[in-house]
Amino acid sequence: MMAADYCCLEADLRAVVEAGVDGLHFDVMDGNFVPNITFGKDLIAAMRPLTDLPFDVHLMVTNPDPLAEQVIEAGAHRVAIHPEVAGELAASLARIRQLGAQAGVAISPAMPLEMVEWVLKDSDYLLLLSVNPGLSGQEFIPSAKRKLKALSEMVRVRRRPIRITIDGGVEQHNIARLAALGADDIVAGGSIFYHRPKRNRQQAAAERVRRLREALR
């Protein structure tokens, strides 16, 4: 939803929901962990009555614990946090679960997979970023494919029921390959909402969702 038109958020949300998305992804940024600032619990709470689909929240913030509680209260079903921030990662993941949401670890492009290897037992899903965190509309980082394959193998070897989500630079030409490499869930924002015509903007977003789904088949 970060890439949607902020003047028409409800209309954009309804368009992609009607087009058949499985959930909605919200990027919460604090202007500290990353330079950008987006939105927080109030917007998520405002969007919550519009659909029953799961809300997936990615916290790009330096102090995730209080914000995790806030977005879960606002209606988030899944919350991903970054290991690079201060605090005890395992405890933060446990707290997210205690509050009733699924707990995820966000993996930046430069972060080694060893940083998440020891908290797999505390994680419900892993959010692999295939662009640098903080800005929407970036191009896919090619090395993310190797990382996705390695991450999928890590989860398989340890026989953990963990879903892998990939986020960043997803387009029609690479979405099927990402699924084949091990992505269970795929986040698309810019490829749906950017480069739309001035007229029939919601129809254009819905059509992009359908094309992404077709490319997965």
Secondary structure, DSSP 8 states (H G I E B T S, - for coil): -TTS-GGGHHHHHHHHHHHT-S-EEEEEEBSSSSS-B---HHHHHHHGGG--S-EEEEEESS-HHHHHHHHHHHT-SEEEE-TTSSS-HHHHHHHHHHTTSEEEEEE-TTS-THHHHTTGGG-SEEEEESS-TT-SS----TTHHHHHHHHHHHHHHHT---EEEEESS--TTTHHHHHHHT-SEEE-SHHHHSS--SSSHHHHHHHHHHHHHHHH-
